[in-house]
């Protein structure tokens, strides 16, 4: 039994030395091409179908989240003109000044809504 163990240990260590020596020669032979890639080699980004599905799902979620700002712009415009009606009912003599402030508030609220919509479209079609 002891001779079989010695034989298997000796043959295992000899096999290991043989494999290490063979692989060392292969590593030294191919090491320059592994370190310095040749000009003909090109690296490309490989994407899997699962990765593309995750990316498109993230685009749709981001576009939906950006579209929520359009609802906020609608609420802001409603608030601006509701406040205009209340202010005009309290003091009709300031009609022209109140209306100019209301138009300014409308423009700023609408601009925020358009920025949100632009971001949604950019997420969908630009990236």
N, C-alpha and C positions, 0 to 999 in steps of 0.2 A: 504494500500500500504506500509506503514511504517512497519507494522508487518511482511509482506512478506520479506522485505529487511533485517530486523533484523534476521529473521529466516534463510534466506539464508546465511548471514554473519556468524551467529553463527554455522550453520552446516558446512560451508566451513572451518572455523578455527578449528572446532573439527575434520574434516576429515584430515586437514593438520597435526594436532598434532598426529593423529592416524598413518598416513603414515610415519611421521618422527620417531616415536617411533618404528614402525615395521622395518623400514630400518636401524635404529641405532642398533637394535638387530641383524639383518642380517650382518651388517658391522662388529660388534664385534665378531660374530661367525666365519666369513670367513676371517678376517683380518690377522691372522697368516699365513694362507696358501697363501695369496696374497703377503705378504712381503717375506717370506722364501719359495721359491719353493721346492717342494719335489724332491727327487732324481729320481723319475720315470718320472717327467715331462721333456720333451725335447722341445727346441725351434728350429724351422727350419725357414729358410728364404723362404718366399713365393714369387715367382715371377709370375707375370701375363703374359699372352701371349703378351700383348702390350709392357711390359717391355722387354721381350726377343727380340721382333722385333726392338725396339729402340737400344738395345745393339748390335744386329747383324748389324744394319745399321751403327752404329758408328764404328764398326770394319771394315766394308768395306770402309767407308770414310777415316779412318785413314790409311788403307793399300794402298789405292789409292794415298793419299797424300805422303806417304813414298816412293812410287814407282816413283814419280816425280824426286827424286834424281838420279835415274838410267839414266834418260835423261841428267841430268847435268854431269854425269860421261862420257857419250858418247861425249858430247860437249867438255869436258876437254881433252879427249884423242885426239880428232880431232885437237884441238888447239895446243897440245904438238907436234904432228907429223907435223902439218903445219908449226910451228915455226922451227922445225928441218930442214925441206926442205929449208926454207928461209935462215937459218943460214948456212947450208951447201953450198948453192949457193953463199953466200957472202965470206965464208972462207973455202975452201975445205981442207985445211991442218989440221983443228981441227975436222976432221970427227969422230975419236974414242972418244974424250972427249964429243963432242956434242951428240953422240949416247948414251953414258952412262947416261948423264943428261936426255935425252929423255926417256930412259927406267925407270929411277927413277920417272919422272913425270907421265909416263904411269901407273906405279905400284900404286902410291899414288891416282891417279884419279880412277883407277879400284877398289881400296880398299874402297873408299868412296861410289862408286856405289854398291859394295857388302854389305856394312854396311846398306845402304838404303833398299836393297832387303831383307836382314836378318830381319830388323825391320818390314817390311811389312809381311813377313811370320810369325814372332812372334805375330804380332797383329791378324793375321787370325787364327792361329792354337794353340797358347799357352794361350791366354786369353779368 
